[in-house]
Amino acid sequence: MPTTPPSRPFLVALLVAAASAGLAASAGLVASTGLGAEAKKPGAKRARAAVPFRLPAAVRDAPDGASFAVAPIDRTARDSVRAAAARIDAILAERHARDGVAPPPSLSDSQFLRRAYLDLGGRIPTHDEASAFLASTDPDKRAALVDSLLESADWVSRFYNVWADTLRLTERPQKNLWSEAYLDWVKRSIAANRPYDEWVHDMLTADGKLWENPAVGYQLRDQGMPLPYVDNTVRVFLGTQIGCAQCHNHPFDAWTQHQFYELAAFTAGTRSGTGGKPEKPVRKEMRKGARADTADATAKNVRALIAESRKRANANGTKVNNAFTQFLQANGTVVNFRDRDLKLPHDYQYDDAKPEEGVAPHVLWGEVPQEARDLDGRAQFAAWVTSRDNPQFARTIANRMWKLCFGVGLVEPIDDFRPDNPPSHPELMDHLAAEMLRLDFDLREFVRIVVSTEAWQRRAIPYDPTTGEAFSFAAPSLRRQSAEQLWDSILTLVAHDPWAYERPTGEAFAAAVNLDLSRKNPGLDAAHAAFERYEDSQSPRKTRRQTMQTYGYKGQLLARASELPTPLPLGHFLRQFGQGDRETIDGNRTVATVPQILAMFNGPITHAMLERGSTVVDELAEHDPPQAVDVIFLSVLSRLPDEEDRKLALEEIRGAVDRRTGCGNLIWALLNTREFLFIQ
Amino acid sequence: MNLSWLDSRLARRGAIARIARTALGVTAVDAFLAERPSGFAAEPLPAGTNIITLFMRGAMSHLDTFDPKPGREEQGETGVIQTKTPGIVFGESMKKLAGMSDRLAILRAVTTQTGAHEQGTYLMRTSYPQINSIRHPAFGAWALHAAGRHPGDLPGYVLVGNGNDHPGSGFLDPALSPVPVADPKAGLENTMRPAYLTEENFERRLSLAEKVDRDFKASYGGNQIEAYDRMYAEAVRLLGSVDLEAFDLSKEPESVRDRYGAGVIGKGCLLARRLVESGVRVVEVEVNGWDMHRDLFEELPTKAAGLDKALATLLDDLTDRGLLGTTLVVLATEFGRTPKINENAGRDHHPAVFSCVLAGAGVKGGVVHGASDERGHSPDSGAISVADFNTTVAAAAGLPYEKEFHAPNGRPFKIGGGGTPVREVLA
């Protein structure tokens, strides 16, 4: 006899379930339906109080919000915001009239509510937030909602996710780069609503250790790769691709390899002694008797400590502690700058210069601003990139922010501005760039204006960029929720306090990790003691178990996407839904795959939503079927059911083995609609 | 005895079709019941040809693997090993593959223009340069489009170990896009309904979702929504399927798992073999970590040895099971690495020349086509473009590489990118 094929149980389950729904009810399926499925045995209902919650207490508690403050928004500016939005609408209207585009209808209040929460807060509204907004009779309630969202921790979280994808934020870009403080710095810069040109300038010029001056994290992201660093920087901040010119003149590109090297010559002197062997040119300078600065002293101490640690391990017959070595190297990573010549590659093949010839720094267009000309190469480069007179800096960020709100850029790809790839709406592009300057690079205010336009408040238009047709911008494109929006939305249905867990602050991390090696060598024992203090308080390796015990559910850390480790493993819900790998600039995708659906069907986060103590289950506890249906629709889809929906839902709840099963089925069903997944 | 198995399988198909009709709406039923997706006229692959592609992301150094330059300064610390083919040596880590070079076709003068990972990878996968106005299908999607998938519940195309930058089905039917398996060790996750969820309840849930969604779907059509409809259908088709065992590496004896080795490469090759045996037509295994700008001579030996072990075992297993004759194995990467060793003891990006390898169905063994110059810098003879390479793959797999297919915008495309196949390596 062959063994029973595995498909048997499937069929048996099917038949049993179909034939004996009544039996199932009396046999204990009543409570084991997924909705607060804590009961396993008949009669468990009475014993419910004794059954422990499976959702961690930390997220079931009343919310006390995020730990950081967000810069307040100026509510007196609403009239000027409205006027600025009207100018954008006028420019679009003129174009639409010319092109014969008929704009789609405006959003209903509930559609607006959902889009505003998702785009500005990165999540769907809670039941209470949705009810309050829909019930409000304030004629200005849309503007009021936009303003309150833009000064919330939700906005910081959402905007952080956007930048994490663009800047390839990760805790460990390399083994000896510990970037927690930098990640926190990006988040705080957003919370403080610092002008964009200012924080970009900081990132391009910062000196020091990661936890003394966290902005150095940007330069360290491409540590040891000075040419890709320039390529990436120009791509992200100036919307221009010069990468091909790193190796050769491209027949169709404007940029030559010589120009690439001229630009790279500005920042070639960026150094970051990591305690390893200093780079060749640095060794040369040191031999020449150049003044050994603190970075060099630190590097020397790190080398000495590592050597000593190896020696001791050998003597004791133990293995070298790699984590300790990395701790030393992390403490030895000090970014600094010393002008240095850049040479053309040995295989340079063009007539305008010779291989291995030195290259003088030169910008790609325009000139280095007057006030920066006496500064060092790196500072000149930063001044040029972020200058108000560099048109590409404002245009690139205006286009980025426009795409954030509309799903499509006026120039696509957003990092490929060139004469052959002009904006689809040139008048609007010019206007938005001018607005960016008028607003002094206040990105939040820019977004506030864009979402106040009539265009943004219209029903989405399905758009496939690969057809090659230009988008009309009569409304945003129909977008699937990003991985982070989806995760945070489901978390909204799960956690009363989604901010229970936050990533470590820069200060906390710095206090735990910092070991001053810039002067004298503290000795191996003191260094090791510092390492152990760090391990016990902040090391992800050691603290992970505790974190999961307090905030975890079935192996998932129940925290906002912005607070989760990055990059996440490929199998994580966020990665399945297309979160980037943090190696690719703007790597997030929204492509449909089978594992996504399996996760929606059977994944832990979907279960969490139906657990006892979840936001949506608790909300339901107080309502009987007719109201329960409204609660579920508002909670999941941010709208009330129409007549047809209500009929279907009530049929489902009444036809199910019991009310809880029916409600659970309804929640699950709404989560698995395209209406849930897409932002209409 | 087999009859009862067949019965239950048929009954299951009936149940699935019912779910499709009642719970997923009429549109999805086609995708459900069709063994081959609809599309333009298709021509079948030669009986059962499968394709396993191993993609070395980051750019595998040709000098240290399949095209060494012994005695040259450029060779650095990597030694060489004599292969079974007279006059041909490999990098010293390719020990096992050296012993089976009679089954390999080495293409040593592949050349491309782009030294950027993203664009290079896209070109290698789709045979067309990446541009903004169109998304080209990956090779596997083309293969399914032209030849259909095998019958059964399993997907036609599985991608192991990838992030999310895969071109997928491009402008073709979204159902042709690969099913990603992030971690081959974990297999395909979330395929079991929770114990409390009965089949009936599952069906009710799907049916309810479909009904609530009607207004939304009526208001917004488009490819993205349709793609999700397709994926829901595919997911339901997979749930509870007997064939899901193919994804479970723990079903293999430990000795077999050991032979393939660890990591995505080892586990991925074993998974690829299991999937192909169970009726998945195309498997792509993506292996990261080849971008060795630093300390190449420390990192490469381990990486290359992992590849050597996994690929050699895969070829042996496919041979033993009589599958190598119907399975084409492709080893590809986006470009090569500089012969000149940089100041960090690494090699940088080098598109001018690099190596790829073919074995199995449609391919001659013991052949080397093309050569790089004495430094490994540029092609010396037999230079082929990425399109030529992919057209060779298409020819070996029996795909209609000369036929023009039209994208929705009317532009014509060919499988393999309209290159010239390298006859010398074709069986």
Chai-1 contact restraints between the chains, C-beta under 6 A:
chainA,res_idxA,chainB,res_idxB,connection_type,confidence,min_distance_angstrom,max_distance_angstrom,comment,restraint_id
A,P2,B,M1,contact,1.0,0.0,6.0,A-B,restraint_1
A,P5,B,W5,contact,1.0,0.0,6.0,A-B,restraint_2
A,P5,B,S8,contact,1.0,0.0,6.0,A-B,restraint_3
A,P5,B,V242,contact,1.0,0.0,6.0,A-B,restraint_4
A,P6,B,V242,contact,1.0,0.0,6.0,A-B,restraint_5
A,S7,B,S8,contact,1.0,0.0,6.0,A-B,restraint_6
A,S7,B,R12,contact,1.0,0.0,6.0,A-B,restraint_7
A,S7,B,V242,contact,1.0,0.0,6.0,A-B,restraint_8
A,F10,B,G240,contact,1.0,0.0,6.0,A-B,restraint_9
A,A13,B,E199,contact,1.0,0.0,6.0,A-B,restraint_10
A,L14,B,E199,contact,1.0,0.0,6.0,A-B,restraint_11
A,A17,B,T198,contact,1.0,0.0,6.0,A-B,restraint_12
A,A17,B,E199,contact,1.0,0.0,6.0,A-B,restraint_13
A,A17,B,E200,contact,1.0,0.0,6.0,A-B,restraint_14
A,A18,B,E200,contact,1.0,0.0,6.0,A-B,restraint_15
A,S32,B,Y196,contact,1.0,0.0,6.0,A-B,restraint_16
A,T33,B,Y196,contact,1.0,0.0,6.0,A-B,restraint_17
A,G34,B,Y196,contact,1.0,0.0,6.0,A-B,restraint_18
A,A37,B,Y196,contact,1.0,0.0,6.0,A-B,restraint_19
A,G243,B,A116,contact,1.0,0.0,6.0,A-B,restraint_20
A,C247,B,G115,contact,1.0,0.0,6.0,A-B,restraint_21
A,K280,B,E343,contact,1.0,0.0,6.0,A-B,restraint_22
A,E412,B,N132,contact,1.0,0.0,6.0,A-B,restraint_23
A,P413,B,N132,contact,1.0,0.0,6.0,A-B,restraint_24
A,P462,B,Y220,contact,1.0,0.0,6.0,A-B,restraint_25
A,P462,B,G222,contact,1.0,0.0,6.0,A-B,restraint_26
A,D464,B,N223,contact,1.0,0.0,6.0,A-B,restraint_27
A,T466,B,I134,contact,1.0,0.0,6.0,A-B,restraint_28
A,T466,B,R135,contact,1.0,0.0,6.0,A-B,restraint_29
A,G468,B,S133,contact,1.0,0.0,6.0,A-B,restraint_30
A,G468,B,N409,contact,1.0,0.0,6.0,A-B,restraint_31
A,L478,B,Y220,contact,1.0,0.0,6.0,A-B,restraint_32
A,L570,B,A182,contact,1.0,0.0,6.0,A-B,restraint_33
A,G571,B,A182,contact,1.0,0.0,6.0,A-B,restraint_34
A,G571,B,D183,contact,1.0,0.0,6.0,A-B,restraint_35
A,G571,B,A186,contact,1.0,0.0,6.0,A-B,restraint_36
A,G578,B,N164,contact,1.0,0.0,6.0,A-B,restraint_37
A,D581,B,G163,contact,1.0,0.0,6.0,A-B,restraint_38
A,R589,B,N164,contact,1.0,0.0,6.0,A-B,restraint_39
A,A592,B,A227,contact,1.0,0.0,6.0,A-B,restraint_40
A,A592,B,Y228,contact,1.0,0.0,6.0,A-B,restraint_41
A,A592,B,M231,contact,1.0,0.0,6.0,A-B,restraint_42
A,T593,B,P180,contact,1.0,0.0,6.0,A-B,restraint_43
A,V594,B,V179,contact,1.0,0.0,6.0,A-B,restraint_44
A,V594,B,M231,contact,1.0,0.0,6.0,A-B,restraint_45
A,V594,B,E234,contact,1.0,0.0,6.0,A-B,restraint_46
A,V594,B,A235,contact,1.0,0.0,6.0,A-B,restraint_47
A,I597,B,M231,contact,1.0,0.0,6.0,A-B,restraint_48
A,I597,B,Y232,contact,1.0,0.0,6.0,A-B,restraint_49
A,I597,B,A235,contact,1.0,0.0,6.0,A-B,restraint_50
A,L598,B,N190,contact,1.0,0.0,6.0,A-B,restraint_51
A,L598,B,T191,contact,1.0,0.0,6.0,A-B,restraint_52
A,L598,B,A235,contact,1.0,0.0,6.0,A-B,restraint_53
A,A599,B,N190,contact,1.0,0.0,6.0,A-B,restraint_54
A,N602,B,N190,contact,1.0,0.0,6.0,A-B,restraint_55
A,G603,B,N190,contact,1.0,0.0,6.0,A-B,restraint_56
A,D645,B,V212,contact,1.0,0.0,6.0,A-B,restraint_57
A,L648,B,K211,contact,1.0,0.0,6.0,A-B,restraint_58
A,E652,B,L208,contact,1.0,0.0,6.0,A-B,restraint_59
A,N665,B,R204,contact,1.0,0.0,6.0,A-B,restraint_60
A,N665,B,R205,contact,1.0,0.0,6.0,A-B,restraint_61
A,W668,B,R205,contact,1.0,0.0,6.0,A-B,restraint_62
A,A669,B,R205,contact,1.0,0.0,6.0,A-B,restraint_63
A,A669,B,L208,contact,1.0,0.0,6.0,A-B,restraint_64
A,A669,B,A209,contact,1.0,0.0,6.0,A-B,restraint_65
A,N672,B,A209,contact,1.0,0.0,6.0,A-B,restraint_66
A,T673,B,A209,contact,1.0,0.0,6.0,A-B,restraint_67
A,T673,B,V212,contact,1.0,0.0,6.0,A-B,restraint_68
A,T673,B,D213,contact,1.0,0.0,6.0,A-B,restraint_69
A,R674,B,D213,contact,1.0,0.0,6.0,A-B,restraint_70
A,R674,B,F216,contact,1.0,0.0,6.0,A-B,restraint_71
A,R674,B,I225,contact,1.0,0.0,6.0,A-B,restraint_72
A,R674,B,Y228,contact,1.0,0.0,6.0,A-B,restraint_73
A,E675,B,D213,contact,1.0,0.0,6.0,A-B,restraint_74
A,E675,B,F216,contact,1.0,0.0,6.0,A-B,restraint_75
